[in-house]
Amino acid sequence: MAGYIPQEIIDDILNKIDIIELISSYIPLKRAGRNFKALCPFHQEKTPSFMVSPDRQIYHCFGCNEGGNAFNFLMKYERLEFPEAVDILAKKTGVKLPEGKQDYKTVSINQQIYKVMELAAAFYQSNLNTLSASPAKSYLLKRGVKEETIKLFRLGFAFDKWDSLINYLRAKNTGLSLLEKAGLIIAKQGGGYYDRFRNRIIFPILDMKSRTIGFGARVLSGSSTGEDDSQAKYINSPETPLYIKGRNLYGLNNALEAIKELDFVVIVEGYLDCILPYQEGLHNIVASSGTALTYDQVRLLKRYTRNAVMVYDADAAGEMATLRSLDIFLEEGVNVKVVRLPSGFDPDLFVRKNGIEAFKKLIQSSSNLFDYKLNILRSCYNPNQIEGRVSIAQEMLVTINKFTNAILKSDYIKKLSQELEIKEEALLSELSKIKDYRSAVFGSDEANKRPIKINPTEKLLIKLMIEETNILNRLKQCLEPADFQDERSAKIVSIMFDLFSQGKNITPSNLINYLGPYQDLCGIISELTLLPDTSEEEKEKIINDCVCRIKKQSLKNKREHLHRQIKNAQHARDEELLRRLMLEFHQLTKSAKDFSLSK
C-alpha cells in the first residue's frame, strides 16, 4: 500500500482513529486503570490478558503476544489485507485516499485469488442453467429449493469434464499457478492439471463481505470421468490463503442482520440444512459445513450474539459432533441450547415434511446443555450399573467444570447427584481432580503466557526510547544499532533512528506502522509500551546504565572477534593484516572507558 498511498496519509488515519472505539465494536472492554482489558479474541483464555492503551493507541495480549495498532487489530480480527484495512479505517476517519487504479501485477496474492474465485463462482452459476446441468437443477428443485434461493446463495454446477473450468479461466488470462493456489485445480502426477470439482452441485462459501473464498460440492452419480457413488458425497475446497477450514460459517453473510436483531443464532450442519430453513423464513441460521464446530467459529459468532441453538442430525455422528462442540461454547462464554431432531430427520428434511413453524417450535423448546448431554450419555452407558454411572459422571463433570459461575456449578453438581444417585461430596472431589489434572497437563492461563524473550537491558532501553523520544538525539551520538546483540532490538533501534533523522513523529502506533516487512516486531513494541512506566527520578540513571552495559558488551564482542582475527593473521604470517588488526584492537580498548550520556 505504501506504493499507492503516501505514508503521511496512513499516519493521518492512525492519528484520527480511536483504537478503543474500534476494538470495543468487536469485543467488550473493561476499564483497568489507565488502560482497558478483555479476554483475548485471538487465543483461548479464562483470565483477561488482552490490554488496550488509549494513550498509546496500542493493544497487546500478554498471553499470546499478539499486538499492534488499529491496522494490525483489524487485519487480524477480520483477516484482511493491509490495503483493505486502510480502506475501512479511511472511511471511518473521513480521510480521503488517492484515486487511481492499481497495477494488477502488484496486487496482493489474496486479492488475485478473490478475483479468480469470483470468476469461478460466476462460471459455476451460469452452468446451472445449461442443458447439461438439468439433472442438478432438477435435484435442487425437487429438494424444495426455489429459483430465487438458488440465486441468493449463488448455487452452481461443475460440468462432468476434466478441464471445463481450466479452459474458461485460461481464456481470461488466468495463470495455472494462481488456480492451484485458489484450490480450483489439482496437479497430475505426470504433469498438467485437472478441475477439482466435476459433476457436482456447487455451494459457494462466502465471507462476511459476501466474497467467494471457497466451494462446497455435492456429487451427482453416473459421471463419465470415472467417478462413482462410492466417492465422498460432499467435498470442500482445500485450505488456501483465503479459506481456512474451521474459521468460516456457511450462510453467515446472509444471516448476520437477523442474528443481531434476534440475539441468537441457529447452527446446523449441512448446506441444504441452512438453505431450506432460511428460504422459509428462519434467517438467523448458519451451517458448520459438515464439521464439528471449532473455537474460531464460536468466536466468530460471539462477535454478534452470546446465544446459540445447535440443531444437528439425529444420528450417532451428529450427536457426537454436537457433544464435542458444547464445551467450546461454555469456554467461550456463549449460552447454548440443543435441538434433538426425531430419528431419521435432518433440518432440511424436517422443514420439508413438517414446515418451518414446526421447526421453530423445536428451537423454542430446545434443551439446555446439561439435559442434552446427560440424555446422550445415558444412551451410551448403562446408568443402572455403577460403572455406567461413573462414566456418565466423569463426562458430565468435564462440562460442569467449564462453567465459570460458581453458583451454576453448585446447582449442576446437585442436579447430577440427584440424577445419578451419587453423593455431592464425591462429585466435588472428582471435580477437583479434573481441575488439578488440567492444570498439570495444560497449565493455567498464567503459566501459558509466553513473554517475549529479549535481552533485558536492550528491552528496557527501547522501552525508554519509546517513552522519551527526546533522548534519541543523545543516544545516536554514542550508540549504533549494531551495538545491540539481539537482531530484533537492532532493527527497532535502526527504524527509530531513521524516523528521528527524518523528523517523523515516533508514537508507538506510528512506529509499528513503519515496521513494513518486520511485522513480527509488533508484539515487542506493543508489549514494551504496556509495561509499567519507569519513575522519572530513576529514568536518567537507568538510561545511562543501559547505554554503558550495551556499549561495553558490544566492545567486548568486537574485541573477542578481533582477537580471533589476530590469531588467524599470526598463524598465516600476514604482517600487514596483523598490524592493522592490532591498531584497531588498541583503539577499541582505549574507547572502552565511560559511556554515560551527557545531558
C-alpha positions as CSV (number, residue, x, y, z in Angstrom):
1,M,0.0,0.0,0.0
2,A,2.9,2.3,0.7
3,G,3.4,2.4,-3.1
4,Y,0.0,3.8,-3.7
5,I,-0.8,5.9,-0.6
6,P,1.7,8.4,0.9
7,Q,2.9,7.5,4.3
8,E,1.6,10.8,5.7
9,I,-2.0,9.8,4.8
10,I,-1.6,6.4,6.6
11,D,-0.2,8.4,9.6
12,D,-3.2,10.7,9.4
13,I,-5.6,7.7,9.6
14,L,-3.8,6.4,12.7
15,N,-3.9,9.8,14.4
16,K,-7.6,10.1,13.8
17,I,-8.8,6.6,14.7
18,D,-9.7,5.8,18.3
19,I,-8.4,2.2,19.0
20,I,-10.7,1.9,22.0
21,E,-13.8,2.7,19.9
22,L,-12.6,0.3,17.1
23,I,-11.8,-2.7,19.3
24,S,-14.9,-2.2,21.6
25,S,-17.1,-2.5,18.5
26,Y,-15.8,-6.1,18.2
27,I,-15.2,-7.3,21.8
28,P,-16.3,-5.9,25.3
29,L,-13.6,-3.9,27.0
30,K,-13.4,-3.1,30.7
31,R,-11.5,-0.2,32.3
32,A,-8.3,-1.3,34.1
33,G,-6.6,1.9,35.4
34,R,-5.4,4.0,32.5
35,N,-5.9,1.1,30.1
36,F,-8.7,-1.3,29.1
37,K,-8.7,-5.1,29.3
38,A,-10.6,-8.1,27.8
39,L,-10.4,-11.8,27.1
40,C,-8.1,-12.1,24.1
41,P,-10.0,-12.7,20.8
42,F,-7.0,-14.4,19.3
43,H,-6.5,-17.3,21.7
44,Q,-8.4,-19.2,24.3
45,E,-8.1,-17.9,27.9
46,K,-10.1,-17.6,31.1
47,T,-8.2,-14.7,32.7
48,P,-8.1,-11.4,30.6
49,S,-4.6,-10.7,29.4
50,F,-5.6,-8.6,26.4
51,M,-4.8,-4.9,27.1
52,V,-5.5,-1.8,25.1
53,S,-3.9,1.6,25.7
54,P,-6.0,4.7,24.8
55,D,-2.9,6.9,25.4
56,R,-0.6,5.0,23.1
57,Q,-3.3,3.7,20.7
58,I,-1.8,0.2,21.1
59,Y,-3.2,-3.3,22.0
60,H,-1.2,-6.2,23.4
61,C,-2.0,-9.7,24.6
62,F,0.4,-10.9,27.3
63,G,-0.9,-14.4,26.7
64,C,-0.2,-15.0,23.0
65,N,1.9,-11.8,22.3
66,E,-0.3,-10.5,19.6
67,G,-0.1,-6.8,19.5
68,G,-0.1,-3.7,17.3
69,N,-2.1,-0.6,16.3
70,A,-5.6,-0.2,14.8
71,F,-4.5,-1.6,11.4
72,N,-3.0,-4.7,13.0
73,F,-6.1,-5.4,15.0
74,L,-8.5,-5.0,12.1
75,M,-6.3,-7.2,9.8
76,K,-6.0,-9.9,12.4
77,Y,-9.6,-9.9,13.5
78,E,-11.3,-9.6,10.1
79,R,-8.5,-11.5,8.3
80,L,-7.9,-8.6,5.9
81,E,-5.0,-7.5,3.7
82,F,-3.4,-4.2,4.7
83,P,-5.0,-2.3,1.7
84,E,-8.4,-3.4,2.8
85,A,-7.8,-2.3,6.4
86,V,-6.6,1.1,5.2
87,D,-9.7,1.5,3.1
88,I,-12.0,0.6,6.0
89,L,-10.3,2.9,8.5
90,A,-10.0,5.7,6.0
91,K,-13.8,5.7,5.6
92,K,-14.2,5.6,9.4
93,T,-12.0,8.6,9.9
94,G,-13.0,10.6,6.8
95,V,-9.6,10.5,5.3
96,K,-9.7,10.6,1.5
97,L,-7.4,8.1,-0.2
98,P,-5.6,8.9,-3.5
99,E,-7.5,7.9,-6.6
100,G,-6.1,5.8,-9.4
101,K,-6.0,2.2,-10.4
102,Q,-3.5,-0.3,-9.1
103,D,-1.4,-2.4,-11.4
104,Y,-2.8,-5.9,-11.3
105,K,0.7,-7.4,-11.2
106,T,1.4,-5.7,-7.9
107,V,-1.9,-6.5,-6.3
108,S,-1.5,-8.9,-3.3
109,I,-1.9,-12.7,-3.9
110,N,-5.1,-12.6,-1.8
111,Q,-6.7,-10.0,-4.0
112,Q,-5.8,-12.0,-7.1
113,I,-7.4,-15.1,-5.5
114,Y,-10.5,-13.2,-4.6
115,K,-10.8,-12.2,-8.3
116,V,-10.4,-15.7,-9.7
117,M,-12.8,-17.2,-7.1
118,E,-15.5,-14.7,-8.2
119,L,-14.9,-15.7,-11.8
120,A,-15.2,-19.4,-10.9
121,A,-18.4,-18.8,-8.9
122,A,-19.9,-16.9,-11.8
123,F,-18.9,-19.7,-14.2
124,Y,-20.5,-22.4,-12.0
125,Q,-23.6,-20.3,-11.5
126,S,-24.1,-19.9,-15.3
127,N,-23.5,-23.6,-15.8
128,L,-26.6,-24.5,-13.7
129,N,-28.9,-23.0,-16.4
130,T,-27.5,-25.1,-19.2
131,L,-28.9,-28.3,-20.6
132,S,-26.0,-30.4,-19.3
133,A,-26.9,-29.3,-15.7
134,S,-30.6,-30.2,-15.9
135,P,-30.2,-33.2,-13.5
136,A,-28.6,-30.9,-11.0
137,K,-31.2,-28.2,-11.4
138,S,-34.0,-30.8,-11.1
139,Y,-32.4,-32.2,-7.9
140,L,-32.4,-28.8,-6.3
141,L,-36.0,-28.1,-7.3
142,K,-37.1,-31.5,-6.0
143,R,-35.4,-30.7,-2.7
144,G,-37.7,-27.6,-2.5
145,V,-35.0,-25.0,-3.3
146,K,-36.7,-22.1,-5.2
147,E,-35.2,-20.2,-8.1
148,E,-34.8,-17.0,-6.0
149,T,-33.0,-19.0,-3.3
150,I,-30.6,-20.6,-5.9
151,K,-29.7,-17.0,-7.0
152,L,-29.4,-15.7,-3.4
153,F,-27.0,-18.5,-2.4
154,R,-25.3,-18.4,-5.8
155,L,-25.6,-22.2,-6.3
156,G,-24.0,-23.6,-9.4
157,F,-22.8,-26.7,-11.2
158,A,-19.4,-28.1,-12.2
159,F,-19.6,-29.9,-15.6
160,D,-18.8,-33.6,-15.9
161,K,-15.4,-32.7,-17.6
162,W,-11.8,-32.7,-16.6
163,D,-10.9,-29.2,-17.8
164,S,-14.0,-27.0,-18.2
165,L,-13.1,-24.5,-15.5
166,I,-9.4,-24.5,-16.6
167,N,-10.3,-23.7,-20.2
168,Y,-12.7,-21.0,-19.1
169,L,-10.3,-19.2,-16.8
170,R,-7.3,-19.6,-19.0
171,A,-9.3,-17.8,-21.7
172,K,-9.5,-14.9,-19.2
173,N,-5.6,-14.8,-18.9
174,T,-5.6,-16.5,-15.5
175,G,-2.4,-18.5,-14.8
176,L,-2.5,-22.1,-13.7
177,S,-0.4,-21.4,-10.6
178,L,-3.0,-19.0,-9.4
179,L,-5.8,-21.5,-10.0
180,E,-3.8,-24.1,-7.9
181,K,-3.3,-21.6,-5.1
182,A,-7.0,-20.9,-5.1
183,G,-7.7,-24.7,-4.8
184,L,-9.7,-24.9,-8.0
185,I,-7.4,-27.3,-9.8
186,I,-5.2,-30.3,-9.0
187,A,-1.8,-31.2,-10.4
188,K,-1.5,-34.5,-12.2
189,Q,1.4,-36.8,-11.3
190,G,2.6,-36.9,-14.9
191,G,2.3,-33.2,-15.4
192,G,-0.6,-30.9,-16.2
193,Y,-3.8,-30.1,-14.2
194,Y,-7.5,-31.1,-13.9
195,D,-10.5,-29.4,-12.3
196,R,-11.0,-30.2,-8.7
197,F,-14.8,-30.2,-8.9
198,R,-16.5,-32.3,-11.6
199,N,-20.2,-33.3,-12.0
200,R,-21.1,-31.7,-8.7
201,I,-23.6,-29.1,-7.4
202,I,-21.6,-26.1,-6.2
203,F,-22.2,-24.3,-3.0
204,P,-20.1,-21.1,-2.9
205,I,-18.7,-20.3,0.6
206,L,-18.7,-16.6,1.2
207,D,-17.0,-14.4,3.7
208,M,-18.6,-11.6,5.7
209,K,-18.3,-9.2,2.7
210,S,-20.1,-11.8,0.5
211,R,-16.9,-12.6,-1.4
212,T,-16.3,-16.1,-2.6
213,I,-13.5,-17.8,-0.6
214,G,-14.2,-21.5,-1.2
215,F,-16.6,-24.0,-2.5
216,G,-18.6,-27.0,-1.2
217,A,-19.6,-29.5,-3.8
218,R,-22.2,-32.3,-3.8
219,V,-21.6,-35.2,-6.2
220,L,-24.2,-36.4,-8.8
221,S,-23.9,-40.1,-9.6
222,G,-23.1,-41.5,-13.0
223,S,-20.3,-39.3,-14.2
224,S,-18.2,-40.1,-17.2
225,T,-15.0,-39.0,-15.6
226,G,-14.6,-42.3,-13.7
227,E,-16.3,-41.1,-10.5
228,D,-18.9,-43.3,-8.9
229,D,-21.3,-43.5,-6.0
230,S,-18.5,-44.7,-3.7
231,Q,-16.8,-41.3,-3.6
232,A,-17.5,-38.7,-0.9
233,K,-20.9,-37.1,-1.3
234,Y,-19.6,-33.7,-0.3
235,I,-16.1,-32.2,-0.7
236,N,-14.9,-28.7,0.1
237,S,-12.1,-26.5,-1.2
238,P,-8.7,-27.2,0.3
239,E,-7.2,-24.7,2.6
240,T,-6.0,-21.6,0.7
241,P,-4.8,-18.1,1.7
242,L,-8.5,-17.1,1.8
243,Y,-10.2,-20.3,3.0
244,I,-9.2,-22.0,6.2
245,K,-11.3,-24.8,7.4
246,G,-12.9,-24.2,10.8
247,R,-12.8,-20.4,10.5
248,N,-15.9,-19.7,8.5
249,L,-19.6,-20.4,8.7
250,Y,-21.8,-21.1,5.7
251,G,-24.5,-18.5,5.3
252,L,-23.3,-16.1,8.0
253,N,-23.1,-13.2,5.4
254,N,-26.9,-13.6,4.8
255,A,-27.8,-14.3,8.5
256,L,-25.8,-11.5,10.2
257,E,-28.5,-8.9,10.5
258,A,-31.2,-11.4,11.8
259,I,-28.7,-12.8,14.3
260,K,-28.1,-9.3,15.7
261,E,-31.8,-8.4,15.7
262,L,-32.9,-11.6,17.4
263,D,-29.8,-12.0,19.5
264,F,-29.4,-15.7,18.9
265,V,-28.1,-18.0,16.2
266,V,-29.3,-21.4,15.0
267,I,-26.4,-23.7,13.9
268,V,-26.9,-26.6,11.6
269,E,-24.5,-29.0,9.9
270,G,-25.0,-29.0,6.1
271,Y,-25.5,-26.6,3.2
272,L,-29.2,-27.5,2.5
273,D,-29.9,-27.7,6.2
274,C,-29.1,-24.0,6.2
275,I,-30.6,-23.1,2.9
276,L,-34.1,-24.6,3.3
277,P,-35.0,-23.0,6.7
278,Y,-33.6,-19.7,5.5
279,Q,-35.7,-19.8,2.4
280,E,-38.8,-20.5,4.6
281,G,-38.2,-17.5,6.8
282,L,-35.7,-18.6,9.5
283,H,-32.9,-16.1,8.7
284,N,-30.7,-16.3,11.8
285,I,-29.3,-19.7,10.7
286,V,-25.7,-20.8,9.7
287,A,-24.0,-24.1,8.9
288,S,-20.7,-25.6,10.1
289,S,-20.3,-27.2,6.6
290,G,-20.4,-30.8,7.8
291,T,-17.7,-30.5,10.5
292,A,-17.8,-30.2,14.3
293,L,-17.7,-26.5,15.4
294,T,-14.3,-25.1,16.2
295,Y,-13.2,-22.4,18.7
296,D,-12.6,-20.0,15.8
297,Q,-16.2,-20.4,14.5
298,V,-17.7,-19.9,18.0
299,R,-15.5,-16.8,18.5
300,L,-16.8,-15.5,15.1
301,L,-20.4,-15.9,16.2
302,K,-19.6,-14.4,19.6
303,R,-19.0,-11.0,17.9
304,Y,-22.7,-10.8,17.2
305,T,-24.5,-12.8,19.9
306,R,-23.9,-14.8,23.1
307,N,-26.8,-17.2,22.5
308,A,-26.8,-20.3,20.2
309,V,-29.1,-23.2,19.4
310,M,-27.5,-26.3,18.0
311,V,-29.6,-28.4,15.5
312,Y,-27.6,-31.4,14.3
313,D,-28.7,-34.6,12.6
314,A,-30.4,-37.2,14.8
315,D,-27.7,-39.8,14.2
316,A,-24.8,-41.0,16.2
317,A,-22.3,-38.9,14.2
318,G,-24.5,-35.8,14.5
319,E,-24.9,-36.2,18.3
320,M,-21.2,-36.8,18.9
321,A,-20.4,-33.7,16.8
322,T,-22.8,-31.7,19.0
323,L,-21.3,-33.1,22.2
324,R,-17.8,-32.2,21.1
325,S,-19.0,-28.6,20.3
326,L,-20.9,-27.9,23.5
327,D,-17.9,-27.4,25.8
328,I,-16.4,-24.9,23.4
329,F,-19.5,-22.7,23.8
330,L,-19.0,-22.8,27.6
331,E,-15.3,-22.0,27.4
332,E,-16.1,-19.0,25.2
333,G,-19.0,-17.7,27.4
334,V,-21.8,-18.5,25.0
335,N,-25.2,-19.7,26.2
336,V,-26.0,-22.8,24.2
337,K,-29.2,-25.0,23.8
338,V,-29.7,-28.1,21.7
339,V,-32.5,-29.4,19.5
340,R,-32.7,-33.2,19.2
341,L,-34.5,-34.0,15.9
342,P,-36.7,-37.1,15.5
343,S,-34.9,-40.2,14.3
344,G,-34.2,-40.2,10.6
345,F,-34.5,-36.4,10.2
346,D,-32.1,-33.6,9.4
347,P,-33.2,-29.9,9.4
348,D,-33.7,-29.9,5.6
349,L,-36.0,-32.9,5.6
350,F,-37.8,-31.8,8.8
351,V,-38.7,-28.4,7.3
352,R,-39.8,-30.1,4.0
353,K,-42.0,-32.6,5.8
354,N,-43.3,-30.6,8.8
355,G,-43.0,-26.9,7.8
356,I,-41.0,-24.0,9.2
357,E,-43.3,-23.3,12.1
358,A,-42.9,-26.8,13.5
359,F,-39.1,-26.3,13.2
360,K,-39.3,-23.0,15.0
361,K,-41.3,-24.7,17.8
362,L,-38.5,-27.2,18.2
363,I,-36.0,-24.4,18.5
364,Q,-38.1,-22.6,21.1
365,S,-38.4,-25.8,23.2
366,S,-34.6,-26.7,22.9
367,S,-32.9,-28.4,25.8
368,N,-30.3,-26.9,27.9
369,L,-26.7,-28.2,27.6
370,F,-26.8,-30.2,30.8
371,D,-30.0,-32.2,30.0
372,Y,-29.0,-32.8,26.4
373,K,-25.6,-34.2,27.3
374,L,-27.0,-36.3,30.1
375,N,-29.6,-37.9,27.9
376,I,-27.0,-38.8,25.2
377,L,-24.6,-40.3,27.8
378,R,-27.4,-42.4,29.3
379,S,-27.9,-43.9,25.9
380,C,-24.2,-44.7,25.7
381,Y,-23.6,-46.0,29.2
382,N,-25.9,-48.1,31.5
383,P,-27.0,-45.8,34.4
384,N,-28.2,-48.9,36.3
385,Q,-24.7,-50.1,36.7
386,I,-22.1,-48.4,38.9
387,E,-19.5,-48.4,36.1
388,G,-22.0,-46.7,33.8
389,R,-22.8,-44.1,36.4
390,V,-19.1,-43.4,36.9
391,S,-18.6,-43.0,33.2
392,I,-21.5,-40.6,32.9
393,A,-20.4,-38.6,35.9
394,Q,-16.9,-38.2,34.6
395,E,-18.1,-36.9,31.2
396,M,-20.6,-34.5,32.9
397,L,-18.0,-33.2,35.3
398,V,-15.8,-32.2,32.4
399,T,-18.7,-30.0,31.1
400,I,-19.6,-28.7,34.6
401,N,-16.0,-27.7,35.1
402,K,-16.3,-25.3,32.1
403,F,-18.8,-23.1,33.8
404,T,-17.1,-20.1,35.3
405,N,-20.1,-19.2,37.6
406,A,-19.7,-20.9,40.9
407,I,-23.5,-20.9,41.6
408,L,-24.2,-22.7,38.3
409,K,-21.5,-25.2,39.1
410,S,-23.0,-25.9,42.5
411,D,-26.5,-26.3,41.1
412,Y,-25.4,-28.7,38.4
413,I,-23.4,-30.7,40.8
414,K,-26.6,-31.0,43.0
415,K,-28.7,-32.0,39.9
416,L,-26.1,-34.5,38.8
417,S,-26.0,-36.0,42.3
418,Q,-29.8,-36.5,42.2
419,E,-29.9,-37.9,38.7
420,L,-27.1,-40.5,39.2
421,E,-27.7,-41.1,43.0
422,I,-24.1,-40.2,43.7
423,K,-23.2,-38.1,46.8
424,E,-22.3,-34.4,46.1
425,E,-19.1,-34.7,48.1
426,A,-17.9,-37.5,45.8
427,L,-18.7,-35.5,42.7
428,L,-17.0,-32.4,44.1
429,S,-13.9,-34.5,44.9
430,E,-13.8,-35.8,41.4
431,L,-14.3,-32.2,40.0
432,S,-11.3,-31.0,41.9
433,K,-9.2,-33.8,40.3
434,I,-10.3,-32.6,36.9
435,K,-9.1,-29.1,37.7
436,D,-5.7,-30.4,39.1
437,Y,-5.3,-32.7,36.1
438,R,-6.0,-29.9,33.5
439,S,-3.7,-27.5,35.4
440,A,-0.9,-30.1,35.5
441,V,-1.2,-31.1,31.8
442,F,-2.2,-27.9,30.1
443,G,-1.1,-25.3,32.6
444,S,-3.0,-22.3,34.0
445,D,-3.6,-19.2,32.0
446,E,-0.7,-17.5,33.8
447,A,1.6,-20.5,33.1
448,N,0.7,-20.4,29.4
449,K,1.6,-16.8,29.0
450,R,4.7,-16.5,26.9
451,P,6.7,-13.3,27.5
452,I,8.8,-12.1,24.6
453,K,12.4,-13.2,25.3
454,I,14.8,-10.4,24.5
455,N,17.9,-9.1,26.2
456,P,16.6,-7.3,29.4
457,T,19.0,-4.3,29.1
458,E,18.2,-3.8,25.5
459,K,14.5,-4.3,26.2
460,L,14.5,-1.7,28.9
461,L,16.4,0.9,26.9
462,I,14.0,0.5,23.9
463,K,11.1,1.0,26.3
464,L,12.6,4.3,27.5
465,M,13.3,5.3,23.9
466,I,9.6,4.8,23.1
467,E,8.5,6.8,26.2
468,E,11.1,9.6,25.8
469,T,11.8,10.2,22.2
470,N,13.7,13.4,23.1
471,I,16.7,11.2,24.2
472,L,17.1,9.8,20.7
473,N,19.5,12.5,19.5
474,R,21.8,11.9,22.6
475,L,21.6,8.1,22.0
476,K,22.6,8.4,18.4
477,Q,25.9,10.1,19.5
478,C,27.1,7.1,21.5
479,L,25.1,4.0,20.2
480,E,24.7,2.3,16.9
481,P,22.0,-0.3,16.0
482,A,24.9,-2.8,15.6
483,D,25.7,-2.4,19.3
484,F,22.5,-4.3,20.2
485,Q,23.1,-8.0,20.4
486,D,19.5,-9.1,19.6
487,E,18.8,-8.5,15.9
488,R,15.2,-7.6,16.7
489,S,16.4,-4.9,19.1
490,A,18.8,-3.6,16.4
491,K,16.1,-3.4,13.8
492,I,13.7,-1.5,16.1
493,V,16.5,1.0,17.1
494,S,17.5,1.4,13.4
495,I,14.0,2.3,12.4
496,M,13.6,4.7,15.3
497,F,16.9,6.5,14.5
498,D,15.9,6.7,10.8
499,L,12.5,8.2,11.7
500,F,14.1,10.6,14.1
501,S,16.5,11.8,11.4
502,Q,13.6,12.4,9.1
503,G,11.8,14.4,11.7
504,K,8.9,11.9,11.9
505,N,6.5,11.6,14.8
506,I,7.5,8.5,16.7
507,T,4.5,7.3,18.7
508,P,4.2,3.6,19.4
509,S,1.2,3.3,17.0
510,N,3.1,5.1,14.2
511,L,6.3,3.2,14.9
512,I,4.5,-0.1,14.3
513,N,3.2,1.3,11.0
514,Y,6.8,1.8,9.8
515,L,7.9,-1.8,10.5
516,G,7.0,-2.8,7.0
517,P,8.1,-6.4,6.4
518,Y,9.2,-6.8,10.0
519,Q,5.6,-7.3,11.4
520,D,6.9,-9.9,13.9
521,L,8.3,-6.9,15.8
522,C,4.8,-5.5,16.5
523,G,4.4,-7.7,19.6
524,I,7.7,-6.4,21.0
525,I,6.7,-2.8,20.6
526,S,3.2,-3.3,22.0
527,E,4.5,-5.3,25.0
528,L,7.1,-2.7,25.9
529,T,4.5,0.1,25.5
530,L,2.1,-1.5,28.0
531,L,4.7,-2.5,30.6
532,P,4.6,-0.3,33.8
533,D,6.2,3.2,33.4
534,T,9.6,3.9,34.8
535,S,9.8,6.6,37.6
536,E,11.0,10.0,36.5
537,E,13.6,10.1,39.3
538,E,15.3,6.9,38.1
539,K,14.9,7.3,34.4
540,E,18.2,9.2,33.7
541,K,20.3,6.8,35.7
542,I,18.7,3.8,34.1
543,I,19.3,5.2,30.6
544,N,23.0,5.7,31.4
545,D,23.3,2.3,32.9
546,C,21.7,0.6,29.9
547,V,23.9,2.5,27.4
548,C,27.0,1.6,29.4
549,R,26.1,-2.1,29.6
550,I,25.1,-2.3,25.9
551,K,28.2,-0.5,24.8
552,K,30.6,-2.5,27.0
553,Q,29.1,-5.8,25.8
554,S,29.3,-4.6,22.2
555,L,33.0,-3.7,22.6
556,K,33.7,-6.9,24.4
557,N,32.2,-8.9,21.5
558,K,34.2,-6.8,19.0
559,R,37.5,-7.3,20.9
560,E,36.8,-11.1,21.0
561,H,36.2,-11.1,17.3
562,L,39.3,-9.1,16.6
563,H,41.3,-11.4,18.9
564,R,40.3,-14.4,16.8
565,Q,41.2,-12.5,13.7
566,I,44.6,-11.6,15.1
567,K,45.3,-15.2,15.9
568,N,44.4,-16.2,12.4
569,A,46.7,-13.4,11.0
570,Q,49.6,-14.6,13.2
571,H,49.1,-18.2,12.1
572,A,49.1,-17.0,8.4
573,R,52.1,-14.8,9.0
574,D,50.3,-11.8,7.4
575,E,52.3,-8.9,8.9
576,E,50.3,-6.1,7.2
577,L,46.9,-7.5,8.3
578,L,48.3,-8.2,11.8
579,R,49.4,-4.6,12.1
580,R,46.0,-3.2,11.1
581,L,44.2,-5.6,13.4
582,M,46.4,-4.7,16.4
583,L,45.8,-1.0,15.8
584,E,42.1,-1.5,15.7
585,F,42.2,-3.6,18.8
586,H,44.1,-0.9,20.8
587,Q,41.6,1.8,19.6
588,L,38.7,-0.3,20.9
589,T,40.5,-0.8,24.2
590,K,41.1,2.9,24.6
591,S,37.5,3.9,23.8
592,A,36.1,1.5,26.4
593,K,36.1,4.0,29.4
594,D,32.9,5.8,30.1
595,F,29.7,5.6,28.1
596,S,27.3,7.6,30.3
597,L,25.2,10.2,28.4
598,S,25.8,13.8,28.9
599,K,22.7,15.9,29.3
